[in-house]
Structure formats: C-alpha cells, structure tokens
C-alpha cells in the first residue's frame, strides 16, 4: 500500500462502512429472533447456550483464516478485502431467507451455522479495511463509523421485529410454531445484507499494494496449511497489549452472550411473570418487548459512537472503554429488578453506551501496535478473543444456570452485568499510548 494514504471525507468513510449495516442487521436478528425461534420450536432455556454454539465456533475458525488469506490476496479487478465481503454477504442472504422456514430445532441450528459463517466471512475484512484505507489520524473515525452502523443495523432489526409482532401484519404461524411476522423481518435482512455490501464494494476502491508489497504477496506461500501457520506465527509475536485485551474480552463477551440468550426470558419473568413453557403467547409478547429494548440500546449506540471517539482523543481509549462498560454492567444488574417495562429503557442507556465502546474503542488500543502487512490476521485474532469467551459460555453456562442461578433468567442477566464490571476494571490495567490530537472527525468533502 502507498506510504501516504489520503484523508477521506466523512461521507467516503460512510460509503466504505455501509455494508456493516447489513451485517449488523443480520446480527440483530441473531440477538433477538434466533433464541425465541428456538423457544417456539420447543427448546428449553437451559439448552440455549449449546444451541448458540455456531457463533463462537464459526468466529473462532473463520475470522482469523479469512484475515490471513485476505492479507495475501490481491486482484486488480476485485481487490483484497472486497471478495470476502461479497462471499459472506451471499451466504448471509441465503441463510436469512431460509431461516424462518425451519421445521425443526436442528434445522434452525444448522442454518445458524451457515448464517454465522457468512457474517464472519464478511465482517472480519471490514475491520482490516479501516486500517487499509485510512491514515492513522482517521482510525478512530473509521472504527466508530462501524460502531455507528452496528447500532443502526441492530436497531432496525429489532424495531422490525417489535413492529411486525405488535401490528401482527400477517396473523398466524407456521406448522412449526414460528409466527409469520418473523418471516418478514428475515426477508428484509436477506435483502439488506447483500445490497449494503454491494454499495460499499461499488463505491469504495481499494488502495493497490506497492511494488514491494505486491512482490511479497506473490512470493509468499499459498498452501492449504499456510493460513494456519500465519495465525500461529502472529499469535507468537502478538504485542502485549493484545494479551491484556484478551483478559478484558474474556469477561466482557461472556457477559454479553449471557444477556443475549436470556433477556427475553428475563423480561417475561419480571414483567409478565411467565415463561416460554407456561404461556407461549405471553412469552412472544415479552420477546417482542425484548427486541424493542435491544433496539433502544442500539439507538444509544449510534447516537454516542462519534462522541466516544472524540472523548477517547481527549482522555485516552482505555478510560472511555472502562467507564462505558461499567455503565453497561450497572444497567444489566438493575434490569431484572424492574417490573415496569417502560422503566427498563433506563438500563438500556448504560448498555447502549457500553456497546458503542465495545464495537470500536478497543481497536484503538491495539491498532498502532499491529504491523500493517498483518492487519487482517490480527483483526481475526482479536475476533478469536471475542468468540473464545462465547464458546466457553456455551459449554459452561448451562451448568451455572441450573446449579448456581436457580434456573432464574433474571439472575443470568445480573451475572452478565457483574462480568461486564470486571471487564471494565481489567481495562484500566492496560498500558496504552497517550491519546493524540489527530483523531478528529472530518465532515468536509474530498480528501
């Protein structure tokens, strides 16, 4: 890549990140619709962690591999990262189109594996795309633009779920027990996934590698096992700050996975005083309200994302992240105690600020210490740090939920909040570089 990358305007960064909207709409459906679909198909709450195994497993396997492969990819016609965007988007669109037609629990679980594989294939190169395209002075804007689209995409998914459930536009349900209003949300997601990624691909040219970099790509090994060797080498030479971030992520993402799996069940218990088994109709209403809560915290996310980037410049990324995640943890601890469904939105303010930070600020802690020729593989390794806690959660939390938390979904949410606070405290132990004054957001046109 050229030594001096041009500054991009706000709207150019918007265009290059727009595909994140479709990816995160899909992720929003995974957060709010997949677990209720499992419940409609007869799953018990304590089986939800293992049914969500697809997310951490595909992320663990696919993102670092895609990162390593894309680092050594270059096509004058297709570029470096964009081919992976497109393949992932097509996989997502197909899986989303088919998902509501699931006729059994294991069909839904299988489609979740395909959906997550597509999401991970598309999402990982987007992280490296920021470092590829932008000068260091605009990294904060690039990563927080992705945080903005994360909030917006997940908000749209959850608003669709709530609106279609409330309006009951298509009454009735399938023979498998899945309400027809769920189908509409998934069909929109299928279209959104491919069209937003195509927008980014068409609107954003990639920067060609320099002659020296191109020679390295051509001379590098391309065997079947080479990406695995590259991942192993990158882990062995990983900067210390990434190991510190891994400790933060262990608690942060374990907690968030608990929240996503149990929020609809917690709302059903605290507001409607029911369960998915006792009253499926009331549980469906609770699941719709949980979708609205998820939408509300993502509204906070896209409203605060750029403010957090500006504040990180002033006081340092680790302080912003620690405070934001503490607010999220406090919000989750109080959520199960609230019986008035409208007061639950207060808890979502803290969670939304924390989520905005989680999706952008940690990358600012590490990106300056990553060699540019390994942006892809190291972004994939950061995702391994996200999914490993999720994998641990799927394998351990069923036991914790049954034996330590008394089968109480409210306790699961409180447990998640406590883990977020531990993650925030660990963030303060990271020795990060002092903030620089060149992370401003450029709203002007041109370079």
C-alpha positions in Angstrom: 0.0 0.0 0.0 1.2 3.6 -0.5 3.1 5.1 2.3 0.9 8.2 2.4 -2.8 7.3 2.4 -5.1 10.2 1.6 -7.6 11.5 4.1 -11.1 10.6 3.3 -14.2 12.7 3.8 -16.9 11.7 6.3 -19.1 10.5 3.5 -16.4 8.5 1.9 -15.8 6.7 5.2 -19.6 6.3 5.4 -19.7 4.6 2.0 -16.8 2.2 2.7 -18.5 1.2 6.0 -22.1 1.0 4.7 -22.0 -2.8 4.3 -21.6 -3.1 8.1 -25.3 -2.0 8.2 -26.5 -5.2 6.6 -24.1 -7.4 8.5 -25.3 -5.9 11.8 -29.0 -6.2 10.8 -28.3 -9.9 10.5 -26.5 -9.9 13.8 -29.5 -8.1 15.4 -31.8 -10.9 14.2 -29.4 -13.4 15.8 -29.5 -11.4 19.1 -33.3 -11.1 19.3 -35.0 -13.6 17.0 -33.0 -16.8 16.9 -33.4 -17.7 20.6 -37.2 -17.0 20.5 -37.4 -19.2 17.4 -35.5 -21.9 19.3 -38.1 -21.5 22.0 -41.0 -21.6 19.6 -39.6 -24.9 18.3 -39.6 -26.3 21.8 -36.1 -25.6 23.2 -35.7 -25.4 27.0 -34.0 -22.2 28.3 -31.1 -24.1 29.7 -30.3 -25.6 26.3 -29.9 -22.2 24.6 -26.2 -21.8 25.3 -25.3 -25.0 23.4 -27.7 -24.2 20.6 -25.8 -20.9 20.1 -22.5 -22.8 19.6 -22.4 -21.7 16.0 -21.5 -18.1 16.8 -18.3 -18.7 18.7 -17.2 -21.8 16.7 -17.5 -20.1 13.3 -15.9 -16.9 14.5 -13.1 -18.9 16.0 -12.4 -20.8 12.8 -13.3 -18.4 10.1 -12.3 -14.9 11.0 -8.5 -15.5 11.6 -8.4 -17.7 8.5 -10.2 -15.0 6.3 -7.9 -12.4 7.8 -4.7 -14.4 7.0 -6.0 -15.2 3.5 -7.0 -11.6 2.7 -3.6 -10.3 3.8 -2.1 -12.3 1.0 -4.8 -11.6 -1.6 -4.7 -9.1 -4.4 -6.7 -8.9 -7.6 -6.5 -5.7 -9.8 -10.2 -6.3 -10.5 -11.6 -7.4 -7.2 -9.1 -6.0 -4.7 -8.0 -7.6 -1.4 -10.9 -7.5 1.1 -13.9 -7.0 -1.1 -14.1 -10.6 -2.5 -14.6 -11.8 1.1 -17.3 -9.1 1.7 -19.3 -10.5 -1.2 -19.0 -14.2 -0.5 -20.0 -13.6 3.2 -23.0 -11.4 2.2 -24.3 -14.0 -0.3 -24.1 -16.7 2.4 -25.9 -14.5 4.9 -28.7 -13.6 2.4 -29.4 -17.3 1.7 -29.4 -18.3 5.3 -31.7 -15.4 6.4 -34.1 -16.2 3.6 -34.4 -19.9 4.7 -34.2 -19.4 8.5 -37.9 -18.8 9.3 -38.8 -21.9 7.3 -37.1 -24.1 9.9 -39.2 -27.1 10.5 -37.2 -28.4 13.5 -34.8 -27.3 16.1 -31.8 -28.8 14.4 -32.7 -27.3 11.1 -32.7 -23.9 12.7 -29.4 -24.7 14.5 -27.8 -25.8 11.2 -28.9 -22.6 9.4 -27.4 -20.6 12.2 -24.1 -22.2 11.4 -24.4 -21.0 7.8 -25.6 -17.6 8.8 -22.7 -17.1 11.3 -20.1 -18.4 8.8 -21.4 -15.8 6.3 -21.4 -13.0 8.9 -17.9 -13.8 10.0 -16.6 -14.0 6.4 -18.0 -10.6 5.6 -17.2 -8.8 8.9 -13.6 -9.6 9.5 -12.3 -7.9 6.4 -14.2 -4.7 7.3 -12.0 -4.3 10.4 -8.9 -4.6 8.3 -10.4 -2.3 5.6 -10.3 0.6 8.1 -6.6 0.1 8.6 -6.0 -0.4 4.8 -7.8 2.7 3.6 -7.4 5.3 6.3 -4.4 7.2 7.6 -3.8 6.7 11.3 -5.3 10.1 12.1 -8.7 8.7 10.9 -8.6 5.3 12.6 -11.0 6.5 15.3 -13.5 7.8 12.8 -13.3 4.6 10.8 -13.8 2.2 13.7 -16.5 4.3 15.3 -18.3 4.6 11.9 -18.6 0.8 12.2 -19.8 1.2 15.7 -22.5 3.6 14.4 -23.6 1.2 11.7 -23.6 -1.6 14.3 -26.1 0.4 16.4 -28.2 1.4 13.4 -28.3 -2.1 11.9 -29.3 -3.9 15.1 -31.8 -1.1 15.9 -33.5 -1.6 12.5 -33.7 -5.4 13.1 -35.2 -5.1 16.5 -37.6 -2.3 15.5 -38.8 -4.5 12.6 -39.3 -7.5 15.0 -41.3 -5.4 17.5 -43.4 -3.6 14.9 -44.3 -6.7 13.0 -45.2 -8.5 16.2 -47.2 -5.6 17.6 -49.1 -4.9 14.3 -49.5 -8.6 13.6 -49.4 -7.8 9.8 -49.6 -11.4 8.9 -51.6 -13.3 11.5 -51.0 -16.9 12.3 -48.0 -19.2 12.5 -46.3 -22.0 10.6 -46.8 -25.7 11.3 -43.5 -25.5 13.3 -45.0 -22.8 15.5 -43.0 -19.8 14.1 -45.2 -16.7 13.8 -45.5 -15.3 10.3 -44.4 -11.8 11.4 -40.9 -13.3 12.0 -40.7 -14.2 8.3 -40.9 -10.5 7.2 -38.0 -9.4 9.4 -35.8 -12.2 8.0 -36.7 -11.4 4.4 -35.8 -7.8 4.9 -32.5 -8.9 6.4 -31.8 -11.1 3.4 -32.2 -8.2 1.0 -30.3 -5.7 3.3 -27.3 -8.0 3.7 -26.4 -8.2 0.0 -27.4 -4.7 -1.1 -25.5 -2.7 1.6 -22.3 -4.7 1.0 -22.7 -4.2 -2.8 -22.9 -0.4 -2.1 -19.6 -0.5 -0.2 -17.9 -2.6 -2.9 -19.1 -0.4 -5.8 -18.4 2.9 -4.0 -15.0 2.2 -2.5 -11.9 1.4 -4.4 -9.1 -0.4 -2.6 -5.6 1.0 -2.4 -3.3 -1.1 -4.6 -0.2 -2.5 -2.8 3.2 -1.0 -3.6 5.5 -2.9 -5.8 7.4 -4.2 -2.8 4.2 -5.4 -1.1 2.9 -7.0 -4.2 6.2 -8.9 -4.6 5.8 -10.2 -1.0 2.3 -11.3 -1.7 3.4 -13.1 -4.9 6.4 -14.7 -3.2 4.5 -15.8 -0.1 3.5 -19.4 0.4 -0.1 -20.2 -0.6 -0.5 -23.8 0.6 -3.6 -25.2 2.3 -2.0 -25.1 5.7 -0.2 -21.7 5.2 -3.0 -19.6 6.8 -2.9 -21.7 9.9 0.9 -21.2 10.1 0.4 -17.5 9.7 -2.1 -17.4 12.5 0.3 -19.4 14.8 3.2 -17.0 13.9 1.0 -13.9 14.5 -0.1 -15.3 18.0 3.6 -16.0 18.9 4.6 -12.4 18.1 1.4 -10.8 19.4 2.0 -7.4 21.2 1.5 -7.4 25.0 -1.5 -5.0 24.8 -3.4 -7.7 22.8 -2.9 -10.2 25.6 -4.2 -7.6 28.1 -7.2 -7.0 25.8 -7.8 -10.8 25.8 -8.3 -10.7 29.6 -10.8 -7.9 29.2 -12.7 -9.7 26.5 -13.0 -12.9 28.5 -15.4 -11.3 30.9 -16.9 -8.8 28.5 -18.1 -11.2 25.9 -19.0 -14.0 28.3 -21.4 -11.5 29.9 -22.8 -10.2 26.6 -23.6 -13.7 25.4 -25.5 -14.4 28.7 -27.5 -11.2 28.1 -28.5 -12.0 24.5 -29.6 -15.5 25.4 -31.7 -14.7 28.4 -33.0 -11.2 28.0 -36.4 -12.3 26.5 -36.8 -14.9 29.3 -35.9 -12.3 32.0 -38.4 -9.8 30.6 -41.1 -12.5 30.5 -40.5 -13.3 34.2 -40.1 -9.8 35.6 -42.9 -8.1 33.7 -45.3 -10.8 32.6 -44.5 -13.3 35.3 -44.5 -16.2 32.9 -42.1 -18.5 30.9 -41.9 -19.7 27.4 -43.3 -23.1 28.5 -46.2 -21.8 30.7 -47.6 -19.3 28.3 -46.1 -19.2 24.7 -48.3 -16.3 23.7 -47.3 -14.1 26.5 -43.7 -15.1 26.0 -44.0 -14.0 22.4 -45.1 -10.6 23.7 -42.2 -10.5 26.0 -39.8 -11.4 23.2 -41.2 -8.6 21.2 -40.6 -6.2 24.0 -37.1 -7.5 24.5 -36.5 -6.8 20.8 -37.6 -3.2 21.4 -35.2 -3.0 24.4 -32.4 -4.2 22.2 -33.3 -1.6 19.6 -33.3 1.1 22.2 -29.7 0.4 23.4 -28.6 0.3 19.8 -30.2 3.7 19.3 -28.0 5.0 22.1 -25.0 3.3 20.4 -25.3 5.1 17.1 -26.1 8.4 18.9 -23.0 8.2 21.1 -20.4 6.4 18.9 -18.7 9.6 17.5 -18.9 11.3 20.8 -16.9 8.4 22.4 -14.3 8.7 19.6 -13.9 12.4 20.3 -13.7 11.7 24.1 -11.1 8.9 23.6 -8.9 11.5 21.9 -9.2 13.7 25.0 -8.7 11.3 27.8 -7.5 8.0 26.3 -9.3 5.0 24.9 -8.9 2.8 28.0 -10.6 5.3 30.3 -13.5 5.7 27.9 -14.0 2.0 27.5 -13.8 1.3 31.2 -16.4 3.9 32.1 -18.7 2.9 29.3 -18.6 -0.8 30.2 -19.2 -0.1 33.9 -22.4 1.8 32.9 -23.4 -1.2 30.8 -22.8 -3.6 33.8 -24.8 -1.4 36.2 -27.7 -1.3 33.7 -27.8 -5.1 33.4 -27.6 -5.6 37.2 -30.7 -3.4 37.7 -32.7 -4.7 34.6 -34.2 -7.9 36.2 -35.4 -5.8 39.2 -37.6 -3.6 37.1 -41.2 -4.7 36.8 -42.4 -1.7 34.8 -41.5 -2.4 31.2 -41.1 1.3 30.3 -38.5 1.9 33.1 -36.4 -0.8 31.5 -35.3 1.7 28.9 -33.1 3.4 31.6 -31.0 0.3 31.9 -30.6 0.3 28.1 -28.9 3.8 28.2 -26.0 2.4 30.0 -25.9 -0.8 27.9 -26.0 1.3 24.7 -23.0 3.5 25.7 -21.1 0.3 26.7 -22.0 -1.4 23.4 -20.8 1.7 21.4 -17.5 1.4 23.1 -17.2 -2.4 22.7 -17.7 -2.1 18.9 -15.0 0.5 18.3 -12.8 1.8 21.1 -10.8 -1.4 21.9 -9.4 -1.4 18.4 -7.8 2.0 19.1 -5.9 0.4 21.9 -4.1 -2.1 19.6 -4.1 -0.9 16.0 -1.0 1.3 16.4 1.0 -1.8 17.5 -0.1 -4.1 14.7 2.2 -4.3 11.6 0.3 -3.2 8.5 1.1 -6.3 6.5 -0.7 -8.3 9.2 -3.8 -6.2 9.7 -6.2 -8.9 8.5 -4.8 -11.8 10.6 -4.5 -9.7 13.7 -8.1 -8.4 13.4 -9.1 -12.0 13.0 -7.2 -12.9 16.2 -9.0 -10.1 18.1 -12.2 -11.8 17.0 -10.9 -15.1 18.4 -10.6 -13.2 21.7 -14.3 -12.3 21.3 -15.6 -15.8 20.4 -13.5 -17.9 22.8 -15.4 -16.4 25.8 -18.6 -17.1 23.9 -17.5 -20.7 23.3 -16.6 -21.1 27.0 -20.0 -19.6 27.9 -21.9 -22.1 25.7 -20.1 -25.0 27.3 -20.2 -23.8 30.9 -23.2 -21.6 31.5 -25.8 -24.3 31.3 -24.4 -25.8 34.4 -24.1 -22.4 36.1 -27.7 -21.5 35.2 -29.1 -24.8 36.5 -27.0 -25.2 39.7 -25.9 -21.8 40.8 -28.5 -19.4 39.4 -31.6 -21.4 40.2 -33.0 -21.6 36.6 -33.7 -17.9 37.1 -33.2 -15.8 33.9 -33.1 -12.6 35.9 -30.1 -14.0 37.8 -28.4 -14.7 34.4 -28.8 -11.1 33.4 -27.4 -9.9 36.8 -24.5 -12.3 36.3 -23.8 -10.8 32.9 -23.7 -7.3 34.5 -21.2 -8.4 37.1 -18.9 -9.8 34.4 -19.0 -6.5 32.5 -17.9 -4.6 35.5 -14.9 -7.0 36.0 -14.1 -6.4 32.3 -14.1 -2.6 32.9 -11.7 -2.9 35.8 -9.3 -5.1 33.8 -9.3 -2.4 31.1 -7.7 0.0 33.5 -4.7 -2.3 33.8 -3.9 -1.9 30.1 -0.9 0.3 29.4 -1.9 2.2 26.3 -0.3 5.0 24.4 -1.3 8.6 25.2 -4.1 9.9 23.0 -3.1 12.0 20.1 -4.7 15.1 18.8 -5.3 13.9 15.2 -8.4 11.7 15.6 -10.8 14.4 14.7 -13.9 13.6 12.5 -13.8 15.2 9.1 -17.2 16.1 7.8 -15.8 18.0 4.8 -15.9 16.8 1.2 -12.9 15.5 -0.7 -9.6 14.2 0.6 
